[in-house]
Amino acid sequence: MSPKLKRLILFGVAAIFLATAVGLTVSALKENIVYFYTPSEIDTLEIGNRAIRMGGLVQKDSIRIDGLTARFVVEDVNSQQAVIYTGALPDIFRGGQGVIVEGKFNNDTFNADTVMAKHDEQYMPREVADKLKEQGVWQGEATK
């Protein structure tokens, strides 16, 4: 066997090994990635039953709390989505502020596992701020 053929076989085996490693990595990431959407984007997509993050503003006067179950609406300029969350809400959670909820859809209601609220008057999660800027409704100065 010539040295050239040995190098070619070695290169082929290495390429197969690398392709397999990349394929397994992408497959594992696809199952664990949580995508971020706004309420308007959710209206146009087929989300199914996968976990996502949804961000927007909590609609004022939409918060209803019964024990540990909270119902509220997350909105942007064009759309709104109803959210149900069971657990303790952050102390700074209130209507009119930016929020990111993580969970899954069940029919037309978003069942949140996690609720993340902004921590001061200047902060807005970068994803939410970017989407609000794209829609022309950004009211803040800068993100931190």
Backbone as a ProteinNet text record, in pm:
[ID]
protein_1_A
[PRIMARY]
MSPKLKRLILFGVAAIFLATAVGLTVSALKENIVYFYTPSEIDTLEIGNRAIRMGGLVQKDSIRIDGLTARFVVEDVNSQQAVIYTGALPDIFRGGQGVIVEGKFNNDTFNADTVMAKHDEQYMPREVADKLKEQGVWQGEATK
[TERTIARY]
85	0	90.4	61.6	145.5	115.6	211.2	188.6	72	54.4	-54.7	-189.6	-204.5	-328.2	-353.3	-247.3	-261.7	-313.4	-257.1	-302.8	-448.5	-486.7	-623.3	-720.2	-683.8	-767.7	-777.1	-665	-663.9	-752.4	-743.4	-826.4	-974.7	-1006.8	-1145.8	-1201.4	-1123.8	-1167.5	-1185.3	-1092.3	-1102.8	-1226.4	-1255.8	-1372.4	-1501.8	-1507.7	-1626.2	-1643.8	-1534.3	-1538.6	-1586.3	-1532.4	-1570.2	-1716.9	-1762.9	-1902	-1996.4	-1960.5	-2041.1	-2047.1	-1932.6	-1928.4	-2014.4	-2005.7	-2085.7	-2234.6	-2269.5	-2408.9	-2467.1	-2391.9	-2439.3	-2453.6	-2361.2	-2367.2	-2488.5	-2511.4	-2626.6	-2756.6	-2761.9	-2881.3	-2909.5	-2806.8	-2824.3	-2864.7	-2806.3	-2840.9	-2983.3	-3026.7	-3160.6	-3266.7	-3241.9	-3338.3	-3336.4	-3225.8	-3211.2	-3216.5	-3220.8	-3224.4	-3365.2	-3372	-3498.7	-3498	-3585.1	-3589.8	-3670.4	-3637.8	-3704.9	-3795.1	-3919.7	-4016.1	-4094.4	-4150.8	-4244.7	-4386	-4487.8	-4625.1	-4663.1	-4618	-4648.6	-4586.9	-4464	-4397.4	-4466.6	-4517.9	-4585.5	-4711.7	-4781.1	-4901.4	-4872.3	-4753.2	-4719.4	-4645.9	-4610.1	-4531	-4612.8	-4566.9	-4623.6	-4530	-4559.5	-4472	-4481.7	-4601.8	-4618.8	-4607.1	-4544.4	-4533.9	-4390.4	-4309	-4170.8	-4158.7	-4059.2	-4035.6	-3978	-4030.8	-3983.4	-3976.9	-3915	-3919.5	-3998.3	-4086.6	-4166.2	-4142.1	-4118.7	-4091.7	-4176	-4207.1	-4284.9	-4313.8	-4422.2	-4464.3	-4586.9	-4592.7	-4710.6	-4820.9	-4933.5	-5046	-5096.9	-5113.1	-5161.7	-5301.7	-5329.9	-5460.1	-5498.3	-5401.8	-5434.2	-5395.4	-5330.5	-5278	-5388.5	-5411.4	-5508.7	-5434.2	-5432.3	-5359.7	-5458.6	-5452.7	-5536.9	-5444.7	-5406.8	-5311	-5174.5	-5120.7	-4992.3	-5008.1	-5130.7	-5154	-5179.3	-5096.7	-5110.2	-5148.4	-5240.6	-5281	-5256.4	-5190.4	-5164.3	-5145.3	-5132.2	-5118.5	-4985.7	-4909.3	-4786.3	-4818.4	-4779.6	-4816.1	-4697.5	-4711.4	-4625.7	-4719.2	-4670.2	-4753.2	-4869.5	-4846.2	-4944.9	-5023.6	-4979.6	-5042.7	-5029.9	-5104.4	-5096	-5118.6	-5058.9	-5070.1	-5102.9	-5201.6	-5238.9	-5136.1	-5101.8	-5000.8	-5057.7	-5029.7	-5060.5	-4929.4	-4907.8	-4785.7	-4823.4	-4772.8	-4795.6	-4663.3	-4660.8	-4539.2	-4536.1	-4430.5	-4415.1	-4359.3	-4429.6	-4382.1	-4271.8	-4181.3	-4080.4	-4148	-4087.6	-4145.2	-4163.8	-4080.8	-4087.5	-4177.2	-4249	-4339.4	-4462.4	-4495.3	-4616.6	-4651.4	-4769.8	-4816.6	-4736.1	-4720.9	-4651.6	-4500.9	-4446.2	-4301.3	-4261.3	-4134.7	-4082.6	-4071.4	-4098.3	-4094.8	-4056.6	-3991	-3965.9	-4022.3	-4105.8	-4161.3	-4111.6	-4083.1	-4035.4	-4130.9	-4171.2	-4263.4	-4313.2	-4436.1	-4494.5	-4639.3	-4686.9	-4826.6	-4913.5	-5031.8	-5135.3	-5261.5	-5299.1	-5406.5	-5366.4	-5443.9	-5411.7	-5348.7	-5318	-5261.8	-5118.6	-5032.4	-4891.5	-4875.4	-4830.4	-4805.2	-4658.5	-4633.1	-4496.7	-4439.9	-4314.7	-4239.5	-4154.4	-4113.9	-4025.2	-4074.6	-4071.5	-4104.3	-3985.8	-3933.1	-3819.8	-3863.9	-3854.5	-3895.3	-3772	-3785.7	-3672.3	-3642.6	-3518.1	-3479.5	-3469.8	-3473.9	-3481.1	-3542.4	-3550.9	-3618.9	-3543.9	-3413	-3334.6	-3315.1	-3330.3	-3298.5	-3414.2	-3379.9	-3474.1	-3391.7	-3437.9	-3361.6	-3331.6	-3209.4	-3164.4	-3257	-3303.4	-3391.2	-3521	-3578.5	-3703.8	-3680.9	-3572.4	-3543.2	-3523.1	-3449.8	-3426.6	-3557.2	-3645.2	-3773.1	-3861.5	-3861.6	-3941.4	-3886.4	-3753.6	-3693.8	-3733.8	-3733.1	-3773.4	-3917.6	-4002.9	-4144.1	-4171.2	-4067.9	-4082	-4148.6	-4152.2	-4218	-4122.4	-3994.2	-3894.4	-3901.2	-3910.9	-3921.7	-3800.7	-3711.8	-3595.5	-3479.3	-3376.7	-3256.5	-3156.2	-3122.3	-3017.3	-3040.4	-2980.3	-2984.8	-2856.8	-2862.3	-2743.6	-2695.1
-116.5	0	124	215.4	334.5	433.2	520.5	620.6	714	743.8	831	767	637.4	565.3	556.7	537.5	532.2	665.8	776.2	909.1	930.9	886.8	901.9	823	700.9	619.3	684.3	732.7	798.9	924	1002.5	1121.8	1084.2	978.1	932.9	888.8	811.9	766.9	886.8	982.6	1101.7	1183.4	1195.1	1270.1	1204.1	1071.5	999.3	1018.2	1008.8	1028.3	1170.1	1270.9	1409.1	1433.4	1380.2	1396.6	1332	1217.2	1149.6	1232.1	1286	1368.4	1493.6	1559.3	1678.6	1643.2	1534.3	1491.3	1462.3	1392.2	1362.9	1490.4	1582.2	1708.5	1790.3	1802.7	1879.1	1813.5	1681.9	1610.5	1636	1632.5	1656.9	1801.3	1895.4	2036	2065.9	2003.9	2030	1995.2	1893	1852	1944.6	2016.1	2095.9	2246.2	2291.8	2434.8	2487.8	2602.9	2669.1	2799.1	2810.4	2926.9	3040	3163.7	3283	3340.7	3370.7	3428.2	3539.7	3628.2	3728.8	3676.1	3732.6	3688.2	3696	3798.2	3810.3	3697.1	3659.2	3550.2	3416.9	3399.8	3274.9	3257.6	3367.9	3360.2	3303.9	3327.3	3286.2	3153.9	3094.2	2971.1	2852.7	2735.3	2610.1	2561.9	2598.3	2568.5	2422.7	2367.4	2229.9	2220.7	2114.6	2089.6	2104.3	2183.8	2198.8	2319.3	2315.5	2423.4	2544.8	2662	2787.1	2894	3005.4	3125.7	3230	3297.5	3402.6	3530.3	3639	3764.4	3876.9	3968.1	4085.8	4165.5	4237	4316.6	4253.3	4257	4207.6	4311	4266.2	4356.8	4410.3	4542.1	4602.6	4551.5	4530.3	4484	4344.8	4265.7	4129.8	4024.5	4064.3	3968.8	3924.6	3793.3	3732.5	3623.9	3637.2	3541	3472	3337.8	3255.2	3156.2	3185.3	3100.8	3112.9	3000.8	3002.1	3001.5	3005.5	3005.2	3147.4	3191.2	3325.4	3315.1	3397.1	3408.1	3552.7	3569.8	3703.8	3695.9	3811.2	3818.8	3885.6	3823.5	3882.3	3935.9	4061.6	4124.7	4196.4	4219.9	4312.8	4401.7	4470	4565.3	4498.2	4382.1	4321.7	4205.5	4149.6	4027.1	4013.9	3918.4	3887.4	3738.7	3685.3	3543.9	3528.8	3445	3416.2	3321.1	3344.4	3264.6	3218.8	3093.8	3040.7	2996.9	3038.1	3001.3	2959	2844.2	2797.9	2804.5	2884.9	2905.1	3048.9	3081.4	3216.5	3307.1	3415.3	3513.9	3598.8	3652.1	3743.7	3863.1	3916.2	4028.5	4151	4165.7	4284	4264.5	4154.1	4126.4	4213.6	4287.9	4368.9	4403.4	4455.4	4489.6	4602	4595.9	4699.8	4684.5	4578.5	4561.2	4446	4442.8	4336	4206.2	4095.6	3964.6	3860.8	3755.8	3638.3	3519.4	3440.8	3319.9	3200.5	3093	2971.4	2858.3	2784.8	2673.4	2620.2	2564.7	2503.2	2547.9	2539.7	2571.1	2448.9	2473.5	2373.1	2436.7	2396.1	2461.2	2606	2703	2843.8	2912.1	2838	2895.2	2848	2942.1	2911	2872	2748.9	2702.4	2726.6	2826.7	2866.8	2785.1	2745	2679.7	2781.2	2886.9	2988.2	3125.9	3221.1	3360.4	3445	3523.6	3611.9	3755.7	3840.8	3980.3	4069.1	4189.3	4281.7	4322.9	4363.7	4390.3	4537.7	4628.1	4769.9	4845.5	4975.2	5055.1	5060.4	5041.6	5053.8	4920.6	4809.6	4680.1	4624.2	4568.4	4493.5	4380.2	4256.2	4148.4	4182.7	4156.2	4196.1	4147.5	4022.5	3968.5	4047.7	4079.8	4154.5	4295.6	4360.1	4495.9	4499.7	4403.1	4399.6	4383.7	4295.6	4274.2	4398.9	4465.4	4587.4	4699.4	4705.1	4805.4	4780	4652.4	4617.6	4659.9	4650.2	4683.8	4832.1	4907.6	5051.9	5096	5013.1	5051.9	5057.7	5048.5	5054.1	5188.8	5188.1	5311.9	5336.7	5239.9	5253.3	5319.6	5348	5411	5306.7	5212.9	5115.9	4988.9	4880.2	4754.2	4739.4	4664.3	4638.3	4499.8
0	0	0	-88.1	-101	11.2	44.7	149.5	115.6	-12	-54.5	-23.5	-49	-21.9	128.7	208.3	353.8	407.8	355.7	398.6	360	241.2	194.4	282.9	319	408.2	546.7	597.9	728	725.4	618	602.6	596.3	524.6	513.9	648.7	724	857	949.8	945	1029.4	991.7	862.2	817	864.1	855.9	903.9	1053.9	1129.2	1273.9	1307.7	1240	1264	1228.9	1116.2	1075.7	1177.4	1229	1330.6	1458.5	1500.7	1622.3	1606	1491.8	1467.1	1464.1	1399.1	1392.7	1529.7	1614.2	1749.7	1833	1818.2	1892.3	1851.7	1721.7	1672.9	1717.5	1714.8	1758.2	1906.2	1989.1	2132.1	2158.2	2086.8	2106.8	2062.8	1955.1	1903.2	2007.2	2086.5	2188.8	2309.7	2332.8	2453.7	2431.7	2308.6	2281.2	2308.4	2373.8	2400.2	2320.4	2220.6	2134	2197.3	2158.6	2209.4	2101.2	2137.8	2045	2114.1	2033.9	2084.2	2057.8	2121.4	2094.4	1946.4	1874.8	1731.7	1651.2	1684.6	1612.8	1639.2	1758.7	1793	1709.6	1678.8	1596.1	1457.8	1406.9	1270	1262.7	1376.3	1377.2	1426.6	1391.9	1442.9	1553.8	1677.7	1790.8	1833.6	1833.5	1879	2029.8	2077.7	2221.4	2270.7	2203.7	2248.7	2341.7	2426.6	2522	2449.5	2482.7	2424.6	2532.6	2497.1	2579.7	2502.4	2572.6	2511.6	2591.7	2521.7	2590	2537.2	2623.3	2588	2712.8	2709.9	2824.4	2888.4	3021.8	3092.3	3072	3019.5	2995.3	3129.2	3137.6	3261.6	3292.7	3417.8	3468.3	3419.2	3372.7	3327.9	3431.2	3537	3635	3730.1	3735.8	3827.1	3904.9	4038	4120.9	4213.1	4210.4	4297.4	4366.5	4489.9	4560.8	4494.7	4447.3	4377.3	4226.3	4177.1	4032.4	3985.4	3890.6	3834.7	3687.9	3647.4	3506.6	3465.1	3351.2	3300	3149.5	3086.9	2942.2	2909.3	2818.4	2766.5	2628.1	2603.6	2477.8	2414.4	2285.5	2213.9	2133	2033.9	1960.3	1889.7	1829.8	1741.4	1800	1909.7	1957.8	2108.4	2161.3	2303.7	2323.5	2429.8	2462.2	2610.4	2641.2	2779.9	2840.1	2966.4	3036.7	3170	3205.5	3337.8	3400.8	3524.4	3596.5	3736.7	3779	3915.5	3990	4092.5	4171.1	4220.5	4290.2	4343	4234.6	4206.7	4108.9	4171.4	4089.1	4144.5	4211.7	4315.5	4388.7	4300	4199.5	4114.2	3992.4	3986.3	3874.6	3885	3778.8	3775	3631.2	3612.6	3479.5	3416.6	3284.4	3210.8	3203.7	3259.4	3258	3167.8	3133	3050	3126.4	3056.1	3119	3014.2	3059.6	2976.4	3052	2983.5	3042.9	2962.2	3031.2	2965.5	2997.1	2893.7	2912.6	2780.5	2781.6	2662.8	2646.3	2522.9	2495	2519.8	2575.6	2590.6	2533.5	2413.2	2337	2310.6	2356.4	2331.4	2451.5	2555.8	2677.3	2695.1	2732.6	2756.4	2902.6	2928.4	3065.1	3097.1	3178.7	3210.3	3325.8	3309.1	3417.2	3491.9	3421.2	3476.1	3433.4	3525.8	3495.5	3538.3	3444.1	3473	3447.6	3549.5	3538.3	3542.8	3488.1	3490.3	3633.6	3658.8	3796.7	3833.4	3737.2	3769.3	3652.2	3663.3	3561.2	3428.9	3429.9	3308.3	3235.4	3304.7	3245.8	3163.8	3050.2	2968	2907.6	2914.6	2852.3	2706.4	2663.9	2530.9	2420.5	2430.5	2327	2317.7	2433.6	2436.1	2383.1	2426.2	2380.5	2229.7	2174.9	2030.4	1953.6	2000.8	1933	1942.6	2059	2073.7	1986.1	1971.4	1882.8	1738.2	1697	1560.3	1533	1635	1618.5	1639.6	1681.6	1697.7	1825.6	1928.8	2053.6	2171.5	2146.7	2254.1	2323.9	2458	2533.3	2621.5	2633.4	2721	2650.3	2728	2674.2	2627	2715.4	2682	2760.3	2712.4	2785.5	2863.8	2971.6	3052.1	3025.6
[MASK]
++++++++++++++++++++++++++++++++++++++++++++++++++++++++++++++++++++++++++++++++++++++++++++++++++++++++++++++++++++++++++++++++++++++++++++++++

